[in-house]
Every structure is written in structure tokens, then in C-alpha cells.
Amino acid sequence: MCGAALGVAYEVREMMRGTRERFHYRRCVECGCAQIADPPADLAAYYGDRYYSFAAARRGRWSGIAVRLRSARDLAYSPAAPAWARAMARVRPNPLVRCVGRCPGPRAGVLDVGAGDGRLLADLARLGFTQLLGVDPFASEDRGDPRGFSVLRRDVHGLDAAGWNVVVLSHSLAHMADPVSTLRRVAQLLAPTGTCIVRIPLAGSWAHRTYGADWVQHDAPRHLMVHTRRGLEIAAARAGMRIVEVEFDSSGFQFWGSELYRRGVPLVRVSRSRLYWDFPPWVLLRYARAARALNRNGDGDQATFYLRRAAPAAIAPSHSAPGGQG
């Protein structure tokens, strides 16, 4: 992304599904981004309905209750919500829904890039938003949802309709082989005053430095590139956009997920009861408090970035990085 040389390679295991295949990552010596050196030929084999963003069909009764509770909370982010409801929502903010709530009413158009099973779009539909669309190249097929939105089996380059008020890339940019090209296309699809929301894990964060190859958000091999704030600034500038706001929103997952990987336990084997067995509630609470402290210091392992189109004079020329560079 920045054209600098890549550093020494290190091995990362596939641990979400527990195959334990080893992949090599290399960190850029300039911007610090971690990039996979040997991506598999068929990435689709590492997704499927076992991947968390496509797991709607496997949710049971208790998950449905959780969805309704989350929807009630997120109603506070509706543009028509009273002030008291918005104040209550600050207890556990949802940065994606809150950002969409900044738009001028529920008629705003929202495009979710890497939509998975459409979970975010379903939340927004419950808030009254009607101009919703999702795209995901790993979806099984194009499908419409009775709640009034569709998820298409394609990437962002396969879309023609522009003028979106909000384009969301929630934990999807790391899965893309050419993030600059993706952001450049997003800039073309945005309305002139639109906002692009990029939510990503961050290389070089405290959790990455501490756990190394066992850091849970490496997510090898699905994460082709794990970005840094500096790396995203460079990518945004090359795509004709600029970062206008950053919110660090990491959670205790960076601790307990990485601890599980360090012990050799895949995520697919972790039920709620298993999680509480390995990490008692007071330990999880300590992790949550530590995550909030890291966020305040700008060292959490993930953040939400808000991007806008840059002024025409600030748009960097289009060019590709030489082979073997960051």
C-alpha cells in the first residue's frame, strides 16, 4: 500500500476453524501493515456457513432473543429517537449504527460491503431505513430479505449505482487483496457529502505486540492484510479520501481469544459455557476494563475510521505498488 519493503516473515496458524495450517505474514517496514505472503488459491474454502458472518441459519432461540434486545438498544440511534434514549445508548454504543444515525433521516442510502448474512442491514431495517443494499463475494447466492434489503454475491467493483450516503466496510477491508482499489471504488460510489465507515483490526496494537502470531485478529488466511492507522491513512489518500474521525472500539476478545489460541483452542470449539469455564466472569470483566483503557490510549486492537472524499487537489495519483512491496 505504501511502496516500502516488507520485513521478515513469521508464521500464523489458522485457528478459527482449527485446521492449524501455517501461513506466512510479513510486516511493512514503513507503515507496519501485516500482509500474507502465501494466500491459498481457493479462499472461499475458508469461509462457508461455518464462518461467523454467515452463521444466521445456525442461530437458535436464545440468539433470537439477543437480536431483539440489541434491536431495542439500537433504536436509540434512530434519527427520531428522543434525547433520553440516545443517552441510554451510550452505555454500550454501536459505532456502526450510531454513524448511520447521523445521516439525515432513514431515507439515507446505506451500502454494506462484506455484508455476510446481512446482520447490520437487518438492524438498520428495524430502525426504519429503507435504502439498504449489501454485497459479499463469498455469499452463496444473491438473495432478497423480506425486511426490505438484498445481499448480492459480488464485490464492490460489480456495482453501478452511486450516490450512497454511507458505505460500510465492517471487518471486511482486511479480507481484500487490493484495499486501495476497493477504497477508490467506494469513493466513486459515495455521495459528495457521504461517509465511508471502515472498521478494522490493527496491527502493531498492544494485543498484536503481546501475543504475536497467536493474536486472535490475525485470522489467517482470511485476513490478507492487517492494517495500521498509518497504513489506512496512506491507502485513503491514494484512493482520494481522508480520515476525519477515529474511534478505538476493541473489546475483551483481544485477550481471551488470543489466550485460547495460545493454548491451541480453536474458536469453533468455544461455547458460552466453555468460555466461562476457561475465563470466569471476573476475568472477563478485567479484560473488558483493560480493553477500555487501551482504547482511551489509542492502543486497542481494532478501531472504526470515518472517511470522506478529499478535496480534488489532495487526491493522490493512481499507481500500483511494485511487486513484493507493501
C-alpha positions in Angstrom: 0.0 0.0 0.0 2.8 2.4 0.7 5.5 1.1 -1.6 8.1 0.3 1.2 9.9 -3.1 1.5 8.3 -5.9 3.6 10.2 -7.2 6.6 11.0 -10.7 7.9 8.2 -13.3 7.5 6.6 -15.0 10.5 4.2 -17.9 10.7 0.5 -17.7 11.8 -1.8 -20.7 12.3 -5.4 -21.0 11.1 -7.1 -21.2 14.4 -10.7 -20.0 13.9 -11.8 -23.3 12.4 -8.8 -25.2 13.9 -7.1 -26.6 10.8 -3.8 -25.3 12.2 -2.4 -24.7 8.7 0.5 -22.3 8.8 0.7 -19.2 6.7 3.5 -16.6 6.4 2.9 -12.9 7.1 5.3 -10.1 6.6 5.2 -6.6 8.2 5.9 -3.5 6.2 8.9 -1.6 7.5 7.3 1.7 6.8 3.6 1.6 7.7 3.6 -1.5 9.8 0.8 -3.4 8.0 1.0 -7.2 8.1 0.5 -8.9 4.7 0.0 -12.5 4.0 2.8 -13.9 1.8 1.3 -17.2 0.7 -2.5 -16.8 0.3 -4.4 -20.1 -0.6 -5.6 -20.5 -4.1 -9.2 -21.0 -3.0 -10.0 -18.6 -0.2 -13.7 -19.5 -0.5 -12.9 -22.8 1.2 -12.1 -20.9 4.4 -15.5 -19.2 4.6 -18.8 -21.0 4.1 -21.6 -21.2 6.7 -19.2 -22.0 9.5 -17.7 -18.5 9.2 -19.3 -16.2 11.8 -20.7 -13.6 9.4 -22.7 -16.3 7.5 -24.0 -18.1 10.6 -27.6 -16.9 10.7 -29.0 -20.3 9.9 -27.4 -21.8 13.0 -28.8 -19.3 15.5 -31.2 -20.7 18.0 -33.9 -19.4 20.2 -31.6 -17.6 22.6 -29.8 -15.9 19.7 -33.2 -14.6 18.5 -33.8 -13.1 22.0 -30.4 -11.4 21.9 -31.2 -9.9 18.4 -34.4 -8.4 19.8 -32.6 -6.9 22.8 -29.9 -5.5 20.5 -32.6 -4.0 18.3 -34.3 -2.3 21.2 -31.0 -0.8 22.2 -30.1 0.3 18.7 -33.5 2.1 18.3 -31.9 4.8 20.4 -29.7 5.6 17.4 -32.7 6.3 15.1 -32.7 10.0 14.0 -36.2 10.3 15.6 -35.1 8.9 19.0 -35.7 11.1 22.0 -32.7 12.5 23.9 -33.2 10.2 26.9 -33.0 7.1 24.6 -29.8 8.4 22.9 -28.3 9.0 26.4 -29.1 5.4 27.5 -27.5 4.0 24.3 -24.1 5.5 25.3 -23.9 2.7 27.9 -23.0 0.3 25.1 -22.5 2.2 21.9 -22.8 0.5 18.5 -20.4 2.7 16.3 -21.8 1.5 13.0 -25.5 2.1 13.8 -24.6 5.4 15.6 -22.8 6.7 12.5 -25.7 5.8 10.2 -27.9 7.6 12.7 -26.0 10.8 11.9 -27.4 10.7 8.4 -30.4 12.9 7.5 -33.2 10.5 8.3 -34.0 6.9 7.5 -34.2 7.6 3.8 -30.4 7.7 3.7 -28.9 5.1 1.4 -26.6 2.6 3.1 -24.3 0.1 1.3 -22.7 -2.7 3.4 -19.6 -4.0 1.7 -18.8 -7.5 3.0 -22.3 -7.9 4.4 -22.2 -11.6 5.2 -25.7 -12.7 6.2 -27.0 -9.1 6.3 -26.9 -8.7 10.1 -26.2 -5.0 10.1 -28.7 -4.3 7.3 -31.4 -6.2 9.3 -30.6 -4.0 12.3 -31.0 -0.8 10.2 -34.2 -2.1 8.6 -35.6 -2.4 12.1 -34.7 1.2 12.7 -36.8 2.2 9.6 -34.1 2.6 7.0 -35.3 1.6 3.6 -32.5 2.2 1.1 -30.3 -0.7 2.0 -28.0 -3.0 0.0 -25.3 -5.5 0.8 -22.6 -7.1 -1.3 -20.3 -10.0 -0.4 -18.3 -12.2 -2.9 -18.4 -15.1 -0.5 -22.2 -15.2 -0.2 -23.8 -18.4 -1.5 -26.1 -16.5 -3.9 -28.0 -13.3 -4.5 -30.9 -13.1 -2.0 -33.6 -10.7 -1.1 -34.7 -10.3 2.5 -38.4 -9.8 3.4 -37.3 -6.9 5.6 -36.6 -4.9 2.5 -32.9 -5.3 1.6 -30.8 -7.5 -0.6 -27.3 -9.1 -0.3 -25.7 -9.7 -3.7 -22.9 -12.2 -4.4 -20.3 -9.8 -5.8 -17.7 -7.3 -4.7 -17.9 -3.6 -4.7 -16.5 -3.3 -8.2 -19.6 -5.1 -9.5 -21.9 -2.2 -8.5 -23.1 0.6 -10.7 -25.4 2.6 -8.5 -23.7 5.6 -6.9 -24.8 8.3 -4.5 -24.7 6.3 -1.3 -24.8 8.4 1.9 -23.0 5.7 3.9 -20.7 2.9 2.7 -19.8 0.4 5.5 -16.7 -1.9 5.5 -17.0 -3.6 8.8 -14.1 -6.0 9.3 -14.1 -6.6 5.5 -11.2 -4.5 4.2 -8.7 -6.9 5.7 -10.1 -9.6 3.5 -9.4 -7.7 0.3 -6.3 -8.2 -1.8 -6.2 -4.6 -3.1 -7.6 -2.3 -0.5 -6.6 0.9 -2.4 -8.6 -0.2 -5.4 -11.5 -1.0 -3.1 -11.4 2.4 -1.4 -11.1 4.1 -4.7 -14.3 2.4 -5.9 -16.0 3.3 -2.7 -15.1 6.9 -3.2 -16.8 6.8 -6.6 -19.9 5.3 -5.1 -20.3 7.8 -2.3 -22.5 10.8 -2.5 -20.4 14.1 -2.4 -21.0 14.5 1.3 -21.2 10.8 2.1 -19.3 8.9 4.8 -17.3 5.7 4.4 -17.0 3.7 7.7 -14.1 1.3 7.9 -13.9 -1.0 10.9 -10.6 -3.0 11.1 -8.3 -4.8 13.4 -5.0 -3.0 13.9 -1.5 -4.5 13.5 1.0 -3.1 16.0 -1.5 -2.7 18.7 -0.9 -3.9 22.3 -2.5 -7.3 21.7 -0.5 -7.8 18.5 2.7 -6.9 20.2 2.0 -9.1 23.2 0.6 -12.2 21.6 2.4 -12.1 18.3 1.4 -15.0 16.0 -1.3 -16.1 18.5 -3.1 -12.7 18.3 -6.7 -13.7 17.5 -7.3 -11.0 14.9 -4.7 -12.2 12.5 -7.4 -14.6 11.3 -5.1 -16.4 8.9 -5.6 -16.8 6.0 -8.8 -14.8 5.6 -7.1 -11.6 6.6 -4.9 -10.9 3.6 -3.7 -7.6 5.1 -3.9 -6.4 8.7 -3.8 -2.6 8.6 -2.4 0.1 10.8 -3.7 3.6 11.3 -0.8 4.9 9.2 -1.4 2.3 6.5 -5.0 3.2 6.2 -4.1 6.9 6.0 -1.9 6.1 3.1 -4.5 3.9 1.4 -7.2 6.5 1.9 -5.1 9.3 0.4 -4.2 7.2 -2.7 -8.0 6.5 -3.1 -8.9 10.2 -2.9 -10.3 10.1 0.6 -9.2 11.3 4.1 -9.8 10.1 7.6 -12.0 12.6 9.5 -12.5 10.7 12.8 -11.3 7.6 14.6 -12.9 5.6 17.4 -11.0 2.8 19.1 -13.5 0.1 20.0 -11.6 -3.0 20.9 -13.1 -5.5 23.4 -12.0 -8.2 25.8 -12.0 -10.5 22.8 -8.4 -9.5 22.1 -7.4 -11.1 25.4 -9.5 -14.2 25.8 -9.4 -15.0 22.1 -5.6 -14.7 21.9 -5.3 -16.7 25.2 -7.3 -19.5 23.6 -5.1 -19.6 20.5 -2.0 -19.6 22.7 -3.5 -22.7 24.4 -4.2 -24.3 21.0 -8.1 -24.0 21.3 -9.9 -23.1 18.1 -12.8 -20.6 18.3 -15.3 -23.1 16.7 -14.9 -25.2 19.8 -15.7 -22.5 22.3 -19.3 -22.5 23.5 -20.5 -19.9 26.0 -20.2 -22.5 28.8 -16.7 -23.4 27.7 -15.8 -19.7 27.6 -17.0 -19.1 31.2 -15.2 -22.3 32.3 -11.9 -21.1 30.9 -12.4 -17.4 31.9 -14.6 -16.8 35.0 -16.8 -13.7 34.9 -14.4 -11.6 36.9 -11.6 -12.4 34.5 -13.8 -11.3 31.5 -14.7 -8.2 33.4 -11.0 -7.4 33.9 -10.4 -8.0 30.2 -13.2 -5.6 29.3 -11.8 -2.9 31.6 -8.3 -3.4 30.1 -9.7 -3.0 26.6 -11.4 0.3 27.5 -8.1 1.6 28.9 -6.3 0.6 25.7 -9.0 2.3 23.6 -8.5 5.5 25.6 -4.8 5.4 24.9 -5.3 4.6 21.2 -3.8 1.2 21.6 -6.8 -1.1 21.2 -6.6 -3.8 18.6 -9.4 -2.5 16.4 -10.9 0.8 15.5 -13.7 2.5 13.4 -12.5 5.0 10.9 -14.7 7.6 9.3 -13.6 8.7 5.8 -14.8 11.4 3.5 -13.9 12.4 -0.1 -10.7 14.5 -0.2 -10.6 17.8 -2.0 -9.6 17.3 -5.7 -6.2 18.8 -5.2 -5.4 16.4 -2.4 -6.2 13.2 -4.4 -3.0 11.2 -5.0 -2.3 9.9 -8.5 -3.3 6.3 -9.2 -0.5 3.8 -9.4 0.3 0.3 -8.3 2.9 -0.7 -5.8 5.8 -2.7 -7.2 5.7 -6.4 -6.7 6.9 -7.6 -3.3 6.2 -4.3 -1.6 3.7 -3.1 1.0 
